[in-house]
Amino acid sequence: MSHVSLLANVVIAVFVPLAMLFTVIAGVAGTFLFAVAGWLSWPATMLLTYMLDAAHVLANIPHIFVEDIPFGLPSMIFSYVLVLGFNLLLYTRSKASRHNYAIINTEQGGPKRLRTEFLPTAEMH
């Protein structure tokens, strides 16, 4: 386990979508605009180089990794039960709160029509 994993995710992972976009632009440029492909791949190269260098710098900090953490089968099962229980709690709460709202109006036997906003299903005066 690393003590800088959260920091590494903050400084590196936030740039992954942008790096993917720049890489697609570079790939399309290399396919269709060969004369300027090098210039259009420069942002992807710089961003990917930054991401790799940041990962190397953070990984090379001495004494930052904790080794031999006892995490056996009982701990793993407990963790899964904890995460699944929390997700179930969130799901039941969100389902209960969505139960009081409707998107489609089927009152008075008329045709179904979409509402533009969420309104409580209780009768309005």
FENVEN-V453117 format. One line per field, one symbol per residue. ss: DSSP state (a for helix, b for strand, c for the rest). psi: psi as a letter, one per 30 degrees, with the letter a starting at -180 (. if undefined). burial: I if it has 16 or more other ideal C-beta (glycine too) atoms within 10 Angstrom, else O. A space follows every 50 residues. Layout:
ss=???
psi=???
burial=???
This chain:
ss=cbccaaaaaaaaaaaaaaaaaaaaaaaaaaaacaaaaaaacaaaaaaaaa aaaaaaaaacccccbcccccccaaaaaaaaaaaaaaaaaaaaaaaaaacc bbbbbcaaacccbbbbbbbbccccc
psi=kkfgeeeeeefefffeeeeeeeeeeeeeefefieegeeeffeeeeeeeee eeeeeeeefgkkhfkklhkjiaeeeeeeeeeeeeeeeeeeeeeeeefffg kkekjglggllkkklflkkkfkkk.
burial=OOOOOOOOOOIIOOOOOOIOOIIOOIOOIOOOOOOOIOOIIOIIOOIOOO IOOOOOOIOOOOOOOOOOOOOOOOOOOOOOOOOOOOOOOOOOOOOOOOOO OOOOOOOOOOOOOOOOOOOOOOOOO
